[in-house]
Amino acid sequence: MEHTMIREEVKIPLQEVTLSGNLVVPENAIALVIFSHGSGSSRFSPRNNLVAEQLQKRGIATLLFDLLTKYEDAVYENRFDIDMLTERLIAATQWVKQQEHLKKLPMGYFGASTGAASALMAASKLGKGIQAIVSRGGRPDLALPFLDKVKAPTLLIVGALDTPVIEYNEQALKQLTAVSELKIVAGATHLFEERGKLEEVAEMAAAWFEKHL
């Protein structure tokens, strides 16, 4: 089924800064997924874009945006300021809810690396506003005190060779009270750079969003 896509670069005005994003909305979109990327990454992350393309093919709109401006990203500490990144993600989510053509779509988050922590923290504060979450190679343990407040079904995906991160995710899984699952991708390292592994992640993510959004 061929979807016609509307692609636009958007500006998300916050009180202190304006963030840039890439929004893709398939014709008759059924849902929207906002991406929260990891430290040192941006809306141009090739890995997140590959996942986003899979979602778009299934009629799911995607928003990839920069959580930090260029100047902010140059300050290394900002990349790990989970509280600030969470505030940014909540602000971007509220911006989406004000857009006429997007506000009725069920919404989910896709978080990578440290971005998974901000996605889970934001979801714990937004309650039913977020209906599904997928974390790729994420650090959900950085949001431990908030995990029992997350209402959205959450899928944690980790590479089998990413040993420390598997432990962090197992720890997080115990704290999550919503529907949650940990999937371990055989033969994959932290960034899923091995052949075909990222496609597996995209497939799992798309299936999870289709089921829960």
C-alpha positions in Angstrom: 0.0 0.0 0.0 1.6 3.2 -1.2 1.2 6.2 1.2 1.5 9.7 0.1 3.7 11.5 2.6 3.6 15.2 3.7 7.2 16.1 4.7 7.9 19.3 6.4 10.6 21.0 8.5 8.9 22.4 11.6 10.0 25.0 14.2 8.9 24.2 17.7 8.9 27.5 19.7 9.7 27.1 23.4 10.1 29.8 26.0 13.8 30.0 25.8 14.7 28.5 22.4 13.2 27.3 19.1 13.9 23.7 18.2 13.9 22.3 14.6 12.1 19.1 13.7 11.3 16.9 10.7 7.7 15.9 10.5 6.4 13.2 8.1 2.7 12.6 7.9 1.4 9.7 5.7 -2.0 10.1 4.1 -4.7 8.9 6.5 -2.2 8.6 9.3 -3.3 6.3 12.1 -1.0 7.6 14.9 2.1 9.7 15.6 5.4 8.7 17.1 7.8 11.3 18.5 11.5 10.4 18.7 13.7 11.2 21.6 17.3 10.6 20.5 20.3 9.9 22.6 23.2 12.1 23.6 25.2 13.6 20.8 22.6 12.6 18.2 20.1 14.8 16.4 17.0 14.6 14.1 19.3 13.4 11.4 20.3 10.2 13.2 20.5 7.6 10.4 19.4 4.9 12.8 16.3 6.7 14.0 15.4 7.7 10.5 15.5 4.1 9.4 13.0 3.2 12.1 10.9 6.2 11.2 10.7 5.1 7.6 9.4 1.7 8.6 6.7 3.4 10.7 5.7 5.8 7.9 5.2 2.9 5.6 2.6 1.6 8.0 0.7 4.8 8.2 2.3 6.2 11.3 3.4 9.9 11.3 6.8 10.6 12.8 8.4 13.7 14.4 12.2 13.7 14.8 13.4 16.9 16.4 16.5 18.3 18.1 16.2 18.3 21.8 19.1 20.8 22.1 20.2 23.7 19.9 23.7 23.6 18.4 25.0 25.8 21.1 23.4 23.8 23.9 24.7 20.5 22.4 28.2 21.9 22.5 28.0 21.8 26.3 28.6 18.1 27.0 26.7 18.1 30.4 23.5 19.2 28.6 23.4 15.9 26.7 22.9 14.1 30.0 20.6 16.6 31.7 17.6 14.2 31.6 15.3 16.7 33.4 15.9 19.3 30.8 15.5 16.8 27.9 12.3 15.6 29.5 10.9 19.2 29.7 11.8 19.7 26.0 10.1 16.5 25.0 6.9 17.4 26.9 7.0 20.9 25.3 7.3 19.3 21.8 4.4 16.9 22.7 2.2 19.9 23.7 3.2 21.7 20.5 2.0 18.6 18.5 -1.3 18.6 20.5 -1.9 22.2 19.3 -1.5 21.3 15.6 -4.9 20.9 14.0 -3.9 18.0 11.7 -2.1 16.1 14.4 -3.9 16.6 17.7 -6.4 13.8 17.3 -3.7 11.1 16.5 -2.9 8.6 19.2 0.7 9.3 20.3 3.8 7.2 21.2 7.5 7.8 21.9 10.5 6.1 20.5 13.6 6.7 22.7 17.2 5.7 21.9 20.0 5.6 24.5 19.6 8.4 27.1 16.5 9.5 25.0 14.7 6.5 26.4 15.0 7.9 29.9 13.5 11.3 28.9 10.7 9.4 26.9 9.8 7.4 30.0 9.9 10.4 32.4 7.8 12.5 30.0 5.3 9.7 29.7 5.1 9.3 33.5 4.1 13.0 33.7 1.7 13.0 30.7 -0.2 9.9 31.8 -2.7 8.7 29.2 -1.5 11.3 26.7 1.2 8.8 25.6 -0.1 5.4 24.5 3.0 3.4 23.7 6.8 3.6 24.1 9.7 1.8 22.5 13.2 2.0 23.8 16.2 1.1 21.6 19.5 0.4 23.4 18.0 2.7 26.0 18.9 3.7 29.5 15.5 3.4 31.2 17.4 3.0 34.5 18.1 6.7 34.5 14.3 7.2 35.0 13.9 4.5 37.7 11.9 6.6 40.2 9.3 7.5 37.5 8.8 4.0 36.0 5.9 2.9 38.2 3.9 6.0 37.0 4.3 5.1 33.3 0.9 4.1 32.0 1.9 3.3 28.4 2.8 -0.2 27.2 6.6 -0.2 26.9 8.9 -2.3 24.8 12.6 -2.4 25.6 14.9 -3.6 22.8 18.5 -4.3 23.6 21.3 -6.0 21.6 22.4 -9.4 23.0 26.1 -8.2 23.0 25.3 -5.0 24.9 25.8 -6.7 28.3 25.7 -3.7 30.7 22.7 -2.2 29.0 20.8 -5.5 29.3 21.2 -5.3 33.0 20.0 -1.7 33.1 16.9 -2.7 31.1 16.2 -5.8 33.3 16.3 -3.5 36.3 13.8 -1.1 34.6 11.5 -3.9 33.6 11.0 -4.8 37.3 9.9 -1.3 38.1 7.5 -0.9 35.2 3.9 -1.5 36.2 2.3 -1.0 32.7 2.4 -3.8 30.0 6.1 -4.2 29.3 8.4 -6.5 27.5 12.2 -6.8 27.0 13.3 -8.1 23.6 17.0 -9.1 23.1 18.2 -9.0 19.5 20.7 -11.9 18.9 24.1 -10.9 17.6 23.6 -7.1 18.0 25.8 -4.6 19.8 24.7 -1.3 21.4 24.1 0.6 18.1 22.7 -2.4 16.1 25.3 -1.8 13.4 25.4 -5.5 12.4 23.7 -6.3 9.1 19.9 -6.5 9.3 19.8 -5.9 13.1 18.4 -2.3 12.9 15.7 -3.6 10.5 14.8 -6.1 13.1 14.4 -3.3 15.7 12.3 -1.3 13.2 10.1 -4.3 12.6 9.6 -4.9 16.4 8.9 -1.2 17.0 6.4 -0.9 14.2 4.5 -4.0 15.4 4.4 -2.7 19.0 3.1 0.7 17.9 0.5 -0.9 15.6 -0.7 -3.0 18.4 -0.9 -0.3 21.1 -1.6 2.8 19.2 
